[in-house]
Amino acid sequence: MASSDPNEGSSHEMPPYDWRATRRDFILKLGVGINSVAGALIGIPIIGYFVSAIVQKKQPTWISLGSIDQFPEEATRMAVFMNPYRTQADGDTAHIPCWVKRAHGENFTVFAINCTHLGCPVRWFEQSKLFLCPCHGGAFYEDGSHAAGPPPRGLYHYEHKVEKGELVIKAGVLPTLADPNA
Amino acid sequence: MMTTLKNIALWFERRLHLVKLYEQTAGHPVPKSTGSWFYTFGSMTLTCFVIQIVTGIFLAMAYVPSAAEAYHSLELLNYAQPLGWVMRGMHYWGSTMMVIVMMCHMTQVFLWGAYKYPRELTWLSGCVLLVLTLGLAFSGQVMRFDADAYWGVGIGAAVGGRIPVVGDAVVHLLLGGPIIGTDALSRFFSLHVFILPGSLLAFVSIHLRLVLGKGINEQPKPGVLVKRETYDQYYHGIIKREGVPFAAIINKDVVANGILLLVIVALTLFVGPKGPGIPANPPLVIPEAKPDYPFLWLFAAAALLPNGSEIWLFFVFPAIAALALFALPFLSNEGEKHWRRRPVSIAIVVLTYLGVGLLTYEAIVGPWSPHMDAWSGLPIKAEYIKGRTPVELQGALVFQNMQCRNCHAIAGEGGHRGPDLTAVATRMTNPQLVRQVIQGGGNMPAYARNLSPEETRALVAYLCSLHPPNVPPAREAVGVLKPIGESSPTPTPGGNSVTSNQ
């Protein structure tokens, strides 16, 4: 049975082959050339698609948090804005919270919710005037400065202004240590 | 009849060469000694992976990888799709077991010296499989897309943002956009269902090819040293003397894998799938964001290491660990294989398991995190209120209202970020307590701006009452030696005694 099967055995006898046969060699080189061009035409858009998030980086833009009247003086309140770059598929995650501190009049400070340690959401405690982080126990004072725990700096601020009686902040990009936004 | 069947079989054999395939795989000779319970973890890891592929395919039929729909589709799987919860449970427990048996496999291979000559590449491909499996475990918990997953991605982005120079680019690549949303979920989805499983399959085939090509590591004997010049001959000698077909020693693998499957089924039926938890709605500020079991130790380390050491934890340490794993077969290429004569290896294994185990335990307890609801949800027990003066009772109110309880437990109840204050009066005197409250320090925020002098006085009066009835409170070593709070006037915070210190 084994001898009747031409595919049996690992090595087949064949005449020695000259890899430098010029015509075949030319066609092979032509083929490599065509594929290199095609490869670039296919590969560059793939890489471009992948890195588009960096190349065409979205910048923070001005977003209204609504009338300043909703923020009582000498208090800190959560405000929620819609991600300016949201799509329909974002669902609830398009709602981005932040903490608005109104000292008096038009003196505002707007803090990102993300702890500067590892990005967990900090919670404001009105009575003790502290922001506490649930993940690794970071704590921040009322003005956002570092109070205790592992965070390397105070809370991130959003750039803000008051326009026509509305509080407007520059947001839409997740603040991180690499890009604190403001 | 029999000849017809035989002819059909031969027809297939001539085309598929199954006999040859059998000889190269299930029939290939292995040392008889490898038919051991210790050698079953590799096949168990593979079994878990098969479970993950099968259940993963069925989950993908219902799962919608969009931030708006993912959570809802998981609830449909849990409650509406018949047996959807079983698929979810098996996928979750299959993943947990995969990490566990893979660690057992790796530990066994390490202790049995199987990474030494000539199986260096088998070890290296195994290390790649470890990284891919952990990648699957991490991206898998993002698929759950509840609040933990959402903030988990945020933690990933925050870690990325700490990378020098390219941090910002890494964050944007990871999230696929400027902020956490559906693009981030889709990225993790591609990673979880295409890139990582595909790579895993490729590396599993390389891993198995190497196992077949270089043979299964024989049970080492103490004192028999591996030498590059003689090992191949030595191994051939073993095969010649006591070689058996691989198919003959799979009996224990079959039993172990059967038990593994039963364990996964039992965990699915009696514990069920995990989550989804709180919806990923960012304004719902969640009480904590903990990762799944394989990453709890990292979560704990992030809290327990000294401030500012994150760059070591997230970049330097993993780089060193990866380098050590990949360099191992070259650093220790020859010599003793048996664990009994390799005390350093045993120490490495014991210390690694102790470290990871303790950190995991700490992460489950989470003593560094404030207990966010303690101030409003945990009343002080009556025995710590009874018999107090009106000022002290006011102090107890301050203690609750100012969220002190979120970090400080009384009688074990409350946060564990700061010291338990059940008997704080036996450790600190009245002026020391005032200073601690006002100035903070030792990871406690300063309350000077947030407490009125009256509140501080009341709070400290209450804290001074926290001592067992038969143990007197601490007192100053100089001055009038009287128990504080009984007759001597309480120092006024914000007054002379404190401000003069600053």
Interface residues (C-beta under 8 A of the other chain):
Chain A: M1 D5 N7 E8 F50 V51 A53 I54 K57 K58 P60 M78 V80 N83 Y85 R86 T87 Q88 A89 D90 G91 D92 T93 A94 H95 I96 P97 I113 N114 H117 L118 G119 C120 P121 V122 R123 F125 Q127 S128 K129 L130 L132 P134 C135 H136 G137 A139 Y141 E142 A147 A148 G149 P150 P152 G172 V173 L174 T176 L177 A178 D179
Chain B: L10 R14 H17 S66 A67 A68 E69 Y150 W151 G154 I155 A157 A158 V159 G160 G161 R162 I163 G167 D168 A169 V170 V171 H172 L173 L175 G176 G177 P178 I179 I180 G181 T182 D183 P279 A280 N281 P282 P283 V285 I286 P287 E288 A289 F299 A302 A303 L305 N307 G308 E310 W368 S369 P370 M372 W375 N401 M402 Q403 C404 N406 C407 R417 G440 N443 M444 P445 A446 Y447 R449 N450
